[in-house]
Amino acid sequence: MALIPSIFGGRRSNVFDPFSLDVWDPFEGFPFSSSLANLPSSARETSAFANTRIDWKETPEAHIFKADLPGIKKEEVKVEVEEGQVLQISGERSKEQEEKNDKWHRIERSSGRFMRRFRLPENAKVEEVKANMENGVLTVTVPKMVEKKPEIKSIDISG
């Protein structure tokens, strides 16, 4: 899996990761990309879709996905396995209720739907996927199949 360090912020990017089904935004991290106030609501929702950050780590026992989802309840998040090998994490962050007397000075928190998809490797046990939400962090654990080591049988040499 090729991971490339990002020039903007030191986080790793999965631009060339064959397992990722995400769309790469070449302008991510530039100052103008965070200015969403003048965009139509559908574009802001797309931005919320693209801004959900997920880390994927592989250990000897499992693939572990961690997503920061502050302010979202576990009932608002779906974790699914599609077509046998595609992990999909999706949900929706609701807009805050506006009161008539409220005067907003700045709106920076995103709202709307988000969805991320990852193609799992063949050694993933998709029937044993577990998800846990604690303190706004979703952790999805996908156990790996134990690789069988070839059995070696020693043969006595006669003669």
C-alpha positions as CSV (number, residue, x, y, z in Angstrom):
1,M,0.0,0.0,0.0
2,A,1.6,3.2,-1.1
3,L,1.2,6.0,1.4
4,I,2.5,9.5,0.5
5,P,3.3,12.1,3.1
6,S,1.2,15.2,2.5
7,I,3.0,18.5,1.9
8,F,0.2,20.4,3.7
9,G,0.1,19.2,7.3
10,G,2.2,16.1,7.6
11,R,-0.7,13.6,7.4
12,R,-0.4,10.7,5.2
13,S,-2.6,10.5,2.1
14,N,-4.0,7.5,0.3
15,V,-3.8,9.0,-3.2
16,F,-2.4,5.9,-4.8
17,D,-3.8,3.4,-2.4
18,P,-5.5,0.6,-4.5
19,F,-7.8,-0.3,-1.6
20,S,-9.3,3.2,-1.2
21,L,-12.4,4.1,-3.1
22,D,-12.2,7.8,-2.1
23,V,-11.9,10.7,-4.5
24,W,-8.8,12.7,-4.1
25,D,-9.1,16.5,-3.9
26,P,-5.9,18.1,-5.3
27,F,-6.9,21.4,-3.6
28,E,-7.3,20.0,-0.1
29,G,-5.3,22.1,2.3
30,F,-5.3,25.3,0.3
31,P,-6.8,28.4,2.0
32,F,-9.6,28.9,-0.5
33,S,-10.9,25.3,-0.1
34,S,-12.2,26.0,3.4
35,S,-14.2,29.0,2.3
36,L,-17.6,27.4,1.8
37,A,-19.9,30.3,2.7
38,N,-20.5,31.3,-1.0
39,L,-21.1,27.7,-2.2
40,P,-24.6,26.2,-2.7
41,S,-25.8,23.8,0.0
42,S,-25.1,20.7,-2.3
43,A,-21.5,21.7,-2.6
44,R,-21.2,22.2,1.2
45,E,-22.7,18.7,1.7
46,T,-20.1,17.3,-0.7
47,S,-17.4,19.1,1.3
48,A,-18.7,17.4,4.5
49,F,-18.6,14.1,2.6
50,A,-15.0,14.7,1.7
51,N,-13.8,16.1,5.0
52,T,-14.5,13.0,7.1
53,R,-11.0,11.8,8.1
54,I,-10.4,8.1,8.6
55,D,-7.2,6.4,9.6
56,W,-6.6,2.8,8.5
57,K,-4.0,0.8,10.3
58,E,-3.1,-2.9,9.8
59,T,-1.9,-5.0,12.7
60,P,-1.0,-8.7,12.6
61,E,-4.5,-9.6,13.8
62,A,-6.8,-7.0,12.2
63,H,-7.4,-3.9,10.0
64,I,-8.4,-1.0,12.2
65,F,-10.3,2.1,11.0
66,K,-10.7,5.2,13.2
67,A,-12.9,8.1,12.3
68,D,-13.3,11.4,14.2
69,L,-17.0,12.1,14.3
70,P,-17.4,14.8,16.9
71,G,-21.0,15.6,17.8
72,I,-22.5,12.6,16.0
73,K,-24.4,10.0,17.9
74,K,-23.8,6.3,17.1
75,E,-27.4,6.0,15.9
76,E,-26.5,8.5,13.1
77,V,-23.7,6.4,11.8
78,K,-23.9,3.3,9.6
79,V,-21.1,0.7,9.2
80,E,-21.8,-1.8,6.4
81,V,-19.9,-4.3,4.3
82,E,-21.0,-4.3,0.7
83,E,-20.4,-6.8,-2.0
84,G,-18.4,-8.9,0.4
85,Q,-15.2,-6.8,0.5
86,V,-16.2,-3.1,0.6
87,L,-16.4,-1.4,4.0
88,Q,-18.7,1.6,4.0
89,I,-18.9,4.1,6.8
90,S,-21.7,6.7,6.4
91,G,-23.9,9.0,8.4
92,E,-25.3,12.5,8.6
93,R,-24.6,15.5,10.8
94,S,-27.7,17.6,11.3
95,K,-27.8,21.3,11.0
96,E,-28.1,23.2,14.2
97,Q,-31.6,24.7,14.8
98,E,-31.7,28.4,13.9
99,E,-33.7,30.7,16.2
100,K,-35.3,33.8,14.8
101,N,-33.4,36.1,17.2
102,D,-30.0,34.4,16.5
103,K,-27.4,36.3,14.6
104,W,-24.7,34.1,13.2
105,H,-21.2,35.5,12.8
106,R,-19.5,32.4,11.4
107,I,-20.5,28.9,10.4
108,E,-17.5,26.6,10.0
109,R,-18.7,23.3,11.2
110,S,-19.9,21.1,8.4
111,S,-23.3,19.5,8.3
112,G,-24.8,17.0,5.9
113,R,-24.1,13.5,4.8
114,F,-20.8,11.8,4.7
115,M,-19.7,8.5,3.3
116,R,-16.3,6.8,2.9
117,R,-15.7,3.4,1.2
118,F,-12.7,1.1,1.5
119,R,-12.0,-2.1,-0.5
120,L,-10.9,-4.6,2.1
121,P,-8.1,-7.1,1.3
122,E,-8.9,-10.7,0.7
123,N,-7.7,-11.8,4.1
124,A,-10.4,-9.7,5.9
125,K,-13.0,-11.7,7.9
126,V,-16.0,-9.5,6.9
127,E,-18.4,-11.7,8.9
128,E,-16.6,-10.7,12.1
129,V,-16.5,-6.9,11.7
130,K,-17.0,-5.0,15.0
131,A,-17.7,-1.2,15.5
132,N,-17.4,0.9,18.6
133,M,-18.1,4.6,19.2
134,E,-16.5,6.3,22.1
135,N,-15.9,10.1,22.8
136,G,-16.7,11.0,19.2
137,V,-14.3,8.4,17.7
138,L,-15.6,5.5,15.7
139,T,-13.4,2.4,15.7
140,V,-14.1,-0.3,13.2
141,T,-12.1,-3.6,13.6
142,V,-12.0,-6.0,10.8
143,P,-10.2,-9.2,11.9
144,K,-7.8,-10.9,9.5
145,M,-7.8,-14.6,8.5
146,V,-4.9,-16.5,10.0
147,E,-2.5,-17.4,7.3
148,K,-1.7,-21.1,7.2
149,K,2.0,-21.8,7.1
150,P,2.8,-24.6,4.8
151,E,3.3,-27.9,6.6
152,I,6.7,-29.3,6.2
153,K,7.1,-33.1,6.6
154,S,10.6,-34.4,6.9
155,I,11.3,-37.6,4.9
156,D,13.8,-40.2,6.1
157,I,16.4,-41.2,3.6
158,S,17.1,-44.9,3.5
159,G,20.2,-46.6,2.3
